[in-house]
Amino acid sequence: MERLCTPWRFDYVTGQIKEEGCVFCNRLKCDEKEHFVLHRGQHWYLILNLYPYNSGHILLISNRHQPMLGNCNAEELAEMGQFLRIMEKALNEVFAPDGINCGYNGGQSAGAGIPKHLHLHMLPRWTGDTNFMSTIGETRVMPQTLDMTYEKLLPVVKRLAEEL
């Protein structure tokens, strides 16, 4: 029998990761490389998901601690649209996926892991990427480390943001 070791996920899946305050508010000012921050705007920032569904799973996070999309003002919504466009273009350029999932979970009952701080998910998808490991073993196989994904996405995201 083959064994797949993912020791970096142990603390997460066993609930041992504890951080004071809001994890997203704590990333408003941080070492960007250490925390995989890809880009910052006036109202939002882009960061890699530390526990991704697929390589390239990006989060768009509000700079304001508020829970729902309906709380956003017109400026925040306009910048959100620009960031979503950057995310989609970067994922297509770097990963050439067959498709892209994008969405947010409004509230804990909707699946939000951090329900009090608005964030949106975007990730590349490929035909057949739900394989036996996901279906039977309830385990995702990530073909890249977060460091590798960050190094590939960072220059593309920066270039696309400058083109706005």
C-alpha positions in Angstrom: 0.0 0.0 0.0 1.3 3.5 -0.9 1.3 6.2 1.8 0.7 9.8 1.2 2.1 12.1 3.9 0.9 15.6 4.4 2.3 16.6 7.8 1.6 20.3 7.2 -2.1 19.7 7.4 -2.1 17.8 10.7 -2.5 20.8 13.0 -5.4 22.1 10.7 -7.4 18.9 10.5 -7.0 18.2 14.3 -8.1 21.8 15.2 -4.7 22.6 16.9 -4.2 25.8 15.0 -5.1 28.7 17.2 -4.5 32.3 16.4 -5.4 35.3 18.5 -8.0 37.6 16.8 -9.2 37.3 13.2 -6.8 35.5 10.9 -7.7 37.8 8.0 -7.4 41.0 10.1 -4.0 39.7 11.2 -2.9 39.5 7.6 -3.7 43.2 6.9 -0.1 43.9 8.0 2.3 41.0 7.8 5.3 39.6 6.0 3.7 39.1 2.6 5.9 36.3 1.4 5.7 34.4 4.6 1.9 34.5 4.5 1.5 34.2 0.7 -0.1 37.6 0.1 -0.2 38.2 -3.7 -1.5 41.8 -3.9 -3.1 44.5 -1.8 -5.6 47.1 -2.8 -7.5 49.9 -1.1 -10.4 47.6 0.0 -9.2 44.0 -0.6 -6.1 41.8 -0.7 -5.3 38.5 -2.4 -3.7 35.6 -0.6 -3.2 31.9 -1.2 -5.5 29.7 0.8 -3.3 27.8 3.3 -5.6 24.8 3.0 -6.5 24.7 -0.7 -8.9 22.5 -2.6 -6.5 22.7 -5.6 -3.2 24.3 -6.3 -3.8 27.9 -7.2 -6.7 28.4 -4.7 -6.7 32.2 -4.1 -8.7 34.1 -1.5 -10.0 37.7 -2.0 -10.3 39.2 1.4 -12.0 42.4 2.5 -9.7 44.8 4.4 -12.7 45.5 6.6 -13.9 43.1 9.3 -17.4 42.6 8.1 -19.3 39.4 7.3 -21.4 39.7 4.2 -21.2 41.0 0.6 -24.3 43.1 1.1 -22.3 45.2 3.6 -19.9 46.4 0.8 -20.2 49.9 -0.6 -19.9 50.8 -4.3 -16.1 51.4 -4.1 -15.5 48.1 -2.5 -17.7 46.3 -5.0 -15.9 48.0 -7.9 -12.5 47.0 -6.6 -13.7 43.5 -5.9 -14.7 43.2 -9.6 -11.2 44.3 -10.7 -9.6 41.8 -8.3 -11.8 38.9 -9.5 -10.7 39.7 -13.0 -7.0 39.7 -12.0 -7.5 36.4 -10.2 -9.2 34.7 -13.2 -6.6 35.9 -15.7 -3.7 34.9 -13.4 -5.2 31.4 -12.9 -5.8 30.9 -16.6 -2.3 32.1 -17.5 -0.4 30.2 -14.8 -2.4 26.9 -14.7 -4.4 26.7 -17.9 -7.3 25.0 -16.2 -10.4 23.6 -17.9 -12.6 25.8 -15.7 -12.7 28.0 -12.6 -14.8 27.9 -9.4 -15.5 31.2 -7.7 -17.7 32.0 -4.8 -18.2 32.9 -1.2 -20.0 31.3 1.8 -22.2 33.9 3.5 -22.3 32.7 7.1 -21.3 29.6 9.1 -24.4 27.6 8.0 -23.4 28.3 4.3 -19.9 26.7 5.0 -17.9 29.8 5.9 -14.8 28.7 7.9 -14.3 32.3 9.0 -17.9 33.6 8.9 -17.3 37.1 10.4 -14.8 38.3 7.8 -15.9 38.5 4.2 -13.7 36.5 1.7 -14.2 35.0 -1.7 -12.6 31.9 -3.1 -11.3 31.3 -6.7 -9.6 28.1 -7.8 -8.7 26.4 -11.0 -10.4 23.1 -11.9 -9.6 20.4 -14.4 -11.8 17.7 -15.9 -11.3 14.7 -13.7 -9.6 16.5 -10.8 -11.9 14.8 -8.4 -10.2 11.4 -8.4 -10.2 8.4 -6.2 -8.1 10.1 -3.5 -10.8 12.8 -3.0 -13.7 10.4 -3.4 -12.6 7.4 -1.5 -9.7 8.6 0.8 -11.2 12.1 1.5 -7.8 13.4 0.8 -6.6 16.0 -1.8 -3.3 15.4 -3.6 -1.6 18.8 -4.2 0.9 18.7 -7.0 2.7 21.8 -5.8 3.7 23.3 -2.5 2.3 26.7 -1.5 5.8 28.2 -2.0 5.8 26.9 -5.6 2.3 28.2 -6.3 3.1 31.6 -4.8 6.3 32.0 -6.9 4.4 31.2 -10.1 1.4 33.4 -9.4 3.1 36.5 -7.8 4.7 38.0 -10.9 1.6 37.4 -13.0 -0.8 39.0 -10.4 1.6 42.0 -10.0 1.7 42.5 -13.8 -2.0 42.2 -14.2 -2.6 44.7 -11.3 -0.3 47.2 -12.9 -2.2 46.9 -16.2 -5.5 48.2 -14.5 
